[in-house]
Amino acid sequence: MAIGVWISLIGYFALMIAIGVYAMRTSTSSSEDYMLGGRSLSPKVAALSAGASDMSGWLLLGLPGAMFVSGLGSAWIGIGLLVGAFFNWTLVAPRLREQTVHYGNAITIPSFLANRFPTQALSLRTVSAIVIVIFFAVYTASGLVAGGKLFESAFAGIFNFGGLSDYAAGISITLGVVLIYTVVGGFLAVSMTDFVQGCIMMLALVIMPAVVLFGEGGGGYAQASQTLNEVDPTLLSWTEGLTFIGWLSAVTWGLGYFGQPHIIVRFMAIRTLKDVPIARNIGMSWMLISLIGAVSLGIFGRAYAVRNGMDVADPETIFIVLSNLLFHPLITGFLYAALLAAVMSTISSQLLVSSSSLTEDFYRLFLRKDATDKECVTVGRVCVVLVGIVAVIIASDPDSQVLALVSNAWAGFGSAFGPLIILSLMWPRTNGAGAIAGMVVGAATVIIWISLGWNGSFMGGPGVYEIIPGFILAFIAIVLVSNVTADAGEYQHITR
């Protein structure tokens, strides 16, 4: 491995840890500081933090890999996400920022739901915390799989000693650096590193497709299109070979945004309500550029591989393969850092949200109701490490697919929390009984759907993405149960 690659990677790791140390000195004195950054995020930090924690290794591995294999038909996932993110920023962000303060200054999603529905407070905090920890363990594992794939593809044989594989080393190093800055600096460190990582990711996704198309061996857009048409004309079609169920399963990824705790917690931490529209514009611009880059990388990377006789064993590693092949070692190291940035920004956010729920909604609720802020910060740090260990166990299989793990966790959160967040913010008649029903029905539907294999094949036809039945049934459950049970007067009108 060229020394230039190591220089870039070590510089990246050092920068992340330095940000963590800075955040520790700035904002870890209380639970609100450690878990929500004191609600002081600027629009640009909130926007890129939400985007970077959202996209993860899926943006540089999963989506390009899907495009590499299936062509433009897989881009509908990105389109669905773009639309979902816009409505999330428009409908949820301002209301959640306002109402989490109004309902008892809640600093976690479970505590907001408990304050919003006091008649079911204990049940809501318990069930939502369980859902968060279970699905985030899977989601965090997907990020560790991406880190393992990077080391396995890029550093072949370097770490293969003493029974430790390159894949296992990648998981360990990725998690180790994340744990350092997350445990030390808390939410502020995670958000600030997300901002830096988001900038790195976007720059990489602008550079890479441009070089693949117009650099040596690329041949430009016309040549790439000709090559792809020769391989399979459907690769450049948005609809050919795509069933209605396949299209629907792709675009409905956007529904998941409304229920992702690690994303919507950024809305709670924005400095002021007036900053939300600014953050939305920054975040949506970042997302559009990044998605176009990822789609271009996958589709034109396929053309480049065919034209140059490359054998790409794992399509999800096309970003890694081209980084090593096309660039100077210093730039290659920067591109590897971009992939790690995508992975680590999401892992750190997920670990912190899981830790916050375990601390606030288990430890403080059941074990130590009078725990001090300092004690809760310490417990939160321990919980970060524990969730990370569970994720390592799940990610230990090197044959795991990043996109598959992400899709399962995304659907779980989207179904369990999405309808509930929307209705709790926008429909005053929603009550505690409906909230519990919706959360349980959404999570259970996703788990059962996956267990039965209906996301792979349904009634003899193509699989139906589990978020579709999960989201619909959860929404119906909330509305139905809320309407047939008494209105406990839990909604509080906000006077501006």
Secondary structure, DSSP 8 states (H G I E B T S, - for coil): --HHHHHHHHHHHHHHHHHHHHHHHHS-SSHHHHHHGGG-B-HHHHHHHHHHHHHHHIIIIIHHHHHHHHGGGGGHHHHHHHHHHHHIIIIIHHHHHHHHHHTT---SHHHHHHHH-GGGHHHHHHHHHHHHHHHHHHHHHHHHHHHHHHHHHHSTTTT-BTTB-HHHHHHHHHHHHHHHHHHHHHHHHHHHHHHHHHHHHHHHHHHHHHHHHHSTTT-HHHHHHHHHHHH-GGGG-SSTT--HHHHHHHHGGGGGGGG-HHHHHHHHHBS-GGGHHHHHHHHHHHHHHHHHHHHHHHHHHHHHHHHTT---SSGGGHHHHHHHHHS-HHHHHHHHHHHHHHHHHHHHHHHHHHHHHHIIIIIIIII-TT--HHHHHHHHHHHHHHHHHHHHHHTT-TT--HHHHHHHHHHHHHHHHHHHHHHHHH-TT--HHHHHHHHHHHHHHHHHHHHTTTTTEETTEE---THHHHHHHHHHHHHHHHHHS-----------
